[in-house]
Amino acid sequence: MHRDQAWAAVDDYFTAELVQEDQALRDTAAGDVRSTAPGIAVSAPQGKLLALLAEMIGARRVLEFGTLAGYSTLWLARAVGPTGQVLSLELQEQNAAVARQSLAAAGVGDRVEIRVGPAVETSAALVAERPDPFDLVFIDADKPNNPTYLEATMALTRPGSVIVLDNVTRQGRVADPDSSAPDAVGVRTALRMVAEDPRLDATALQTVGVKGWDGFALIYRRS
Ligand SMILES: C[S@@+](CC[C@H](N)C(=O)[O-])C[C@H]1O[C@@H](n2cnc3c(N)ncnc32)[C@H](O)[C@@H]1O
């Protein structure tokens, strides 16, 4: 078996054994084909990880950058419970429409708001609204803007909040200081901001699975 197939098979095994992806999650994942970028949602085990993190910290307010078809959004919406709220920022109206439909069908439409537009702008507008702080932030939109999203996140969180920055390996480019690829620079700059911010503590993990070689940073806002 090729190693990519083996990674996918192990993800399938973990999903069947532990993740308990129900029909609504499968339907939402399937809705991905109607999005502008099929195939880039988190995997089922990653979605469950986000939900577990949210539940572990008792998150009631979650902010997401990058909705796509709403798959990670559904995991997070379930994790915050009926009194919780998820606000998801998405560039494309097409994706927001697909996501809203799936989230409504899953019975969580009332606890999710999707704001459409460039997240640099929608997150700045959100900061200006001075909302209650978010307990968990999942940053999973365009990677070049990660530094801006992290800056907005600092204005929108509190000590104790958890931040997950997705897709940090960039096929290894993140570890190449000479890479000028905008995605790698976006990740490197955001991670440098984390490292230099005394309020934050973090680690990053590389992963393999149905999505190949990937990884995420887990960031804890201590103060
Ligand atoms: C990796 S996908 C999100 C996947 C989703 N979080 C999930 O796991 O189910 C990235 C999303 O970010 C959106 N996006 C890209 N550039 C953006 C921008 N400038 N502002 C807001 N969203 C953006 C894309 O349209 C896409 O839906």
The ligand as a Tripos MOL2 file, in Angstrom:
@<TRIPOS>MOLECULE
LIG
   27    29     1     0     0
SMALL
NO_CHARGES

@<TRIPOS>ATOM
      1 C1         -9.6050   25.5110    4.0160 C.3       1 LIG1
      2 S1        -11.1190   26.2580    3.5660 S.3       1 LIG1
      3 C2        -12.0240   26.2340    5.0570 C.3       1 LIG1
      4 C3        -12.4250   24.8470    5.4410 C.3       1 LIG1
      5 C4        -13.3810   24.7750    6.6090 C.3       1 LIG1
      6 N1        -12.8380   25.4960    7.7590 N.3       1 LIG1
      7 C5        -13.5780   23.3310    6.9840 C.2       1 LIG1
      8 O1        -12.6300   22.7360    7.4910 O.co2     1 LIG1
      9 O2        -14.6620   22.7800    6.7350 O.co2     1 LIG1
     10 C6        -10.6690   27.9290    3.4040 C.3       1 LIG1
     11 C7        -11.8620   28.8560    3.1950 C.3       1 LIG1
     12 O3        -11.3920   30.1910    3.3290 O.3       1 LIG1
     13 C8        -12.0710   30.9730    2.3890 C.3       1 LIG1
     14 N2        -11.2770   32.1720    2.1150 N.ar      1 LIG1
     15 C9        -10.2440   32.3160    1.2590 C.ar      1 LIG1
     16 N3         -9.8020   33.5700    1.2620 N.ar      1 LIG1
     17 C10       -10.5690   34.2450    2.1580 C.ar      1 LIG1
     18 C11       -10.6230   35.5860    2.5920 C.ar      1 LIG1
     19 N4         -9.7780   36.5060    2.1060 N.pl3     1 LIG1
     20 N5        -11.5350   35.9210    3.5110 N.ar      1 LIG1
     21 C12       -12.3960   35.0020    4.0040 C.ar      1 LIG1
     22 N6        -12.4030   33.7180    3.6210 N.ar      1 LIG1
     23 C13       -11.5000   33.3430    2.7090 C.ar      1 LIG1
     24 C14       -12.2180   30.0820    1.1720 C.3       1 LIG1
     25 O4        -13.2600   30.5530    0.3390 O.3       1 LIG1
     26 C15       -12.4990   28.7430    1.8320 C.3       1 LIG1
     27 O5        -13.8760   28.5630    1.9570 O.3       1 LIG1
@<TRIPOS>BOND
     1     1     2 1
     2     2     3 1
     3     2    10 1
     4     3     4 1
     5     4     5 1
     6     5     6 1
     7     5     7 1
     8     7     8 2
     9     7     9 1
    10    10    11 1
    11    11    12 1
    12    11    26 1
    13    12    13 1
    14    13    14 1
    15    13    24 1
    16    14    15 ar
    17    14    23 ar
    18    15    16 ar
    19    16    17 ar
    20    17    18 ar
    21    17    23 ar
    22    18    19 1
    23    18    20 ar
    24    20    21 ar
    25    21    22 ar
    26    22    23 ar
    27    24    25 1
    28    24    26 1
    29    26    27 1
@<TRIPOS>SUBSTRUCTURE
     1 LIG1         1 GROUP 0 **** ****
